[in-house]
Amino acid sequence: MNISFNKEKLENSLSKVNSDFREKIIDTYIELKKRYVRSFYSQEFDTVGLSSGKFCEILFRFLENEIFGSYTPFDKHISNFPAAVNNLSQTPASQGNESIRVIVPRALIFIYTLRNKRGIGHVGGGIVANSTDISTIIKSIDWIVCELIRLYHNLSLEEAQLIIDSLNIKILPDIWNVNGTRRVIREGLNYSQKVIILLYNENNNKANIKELLEWTEYSSPSIFKSKVIMKLHKEKLIEFTKSNGEVHISPIGINYAETILYRE
């Protein structure tokens, strides 16, 4: 998927946020968005859960500092996160903006609760997280970042949203699954790169050479095998089994696929 993160623009948009937190908020937000993109291919929702939990804990400390002038040290564990966040909303109006005291804290509790109750970011959770849960978390965190931009630059919600939209954080499909057939729709990839991301996209990271030939629409089966498949095999990006035609992506191939898919 094509993604681009304009960190400099985020830093400018959040320049009035306390420097102790600004870098952590931005880095964790970008990490979260990248892991969200990766989950479309790998179904590894746990990594999104880990980043969302980290984001919530950073934001909690930021809100603490805004309201009370001090915050829980980053190396200190927050034993009861919902209760700690809920305490923020109990502060009087004189302590600060209502969004900082009430609305954003409630959003954090919602995100944190959804993450925990759905087993996102936890091994052996009783309920399996799905893309709807993950998307809800992402949208909620997008809103929080938008709200920070709005508040710390004195913008309207619409103006803040325009900044978020202009950051070019886009998620566009690289592979189109249609009637059991795969089509690589990202432009500018050679056939070897197409094979790599097609294999990366498969749940078990493997496909048959005949499927790859069909999916890439290569014109010659013999040349496809010799010039694409065997070349990737020799480079140890894939493992090709001649007896049954199976093609598996290697750990090196997975790393290469991710450099293609997640490059900025």
Secondary structure, DSSP 4 states (H G I P E B T S, - for coil): -B----HHHHHHHTTTS-HHHHHHHHHHHHHHHHHHHHHHHH--HHHHHHHHHHHHHHHHHHHHHHHHS----TTS--SSHHHHHHHHTTS-GGGS-HIIIIIHHHHHHHHHHHHHHTTTTSTT-SS---HHHHHHHHHHHHHHHHHHHHHHTT--HHHHHHHHHHT----B-SEEEETTEEEE--TT--HHHHHHHHHHHSTTSEEEHHHHHHHHT-S-HHHIIIIIIHHHHHTTSEEEETTTTEEEE-HHHHHHHHHHHS--
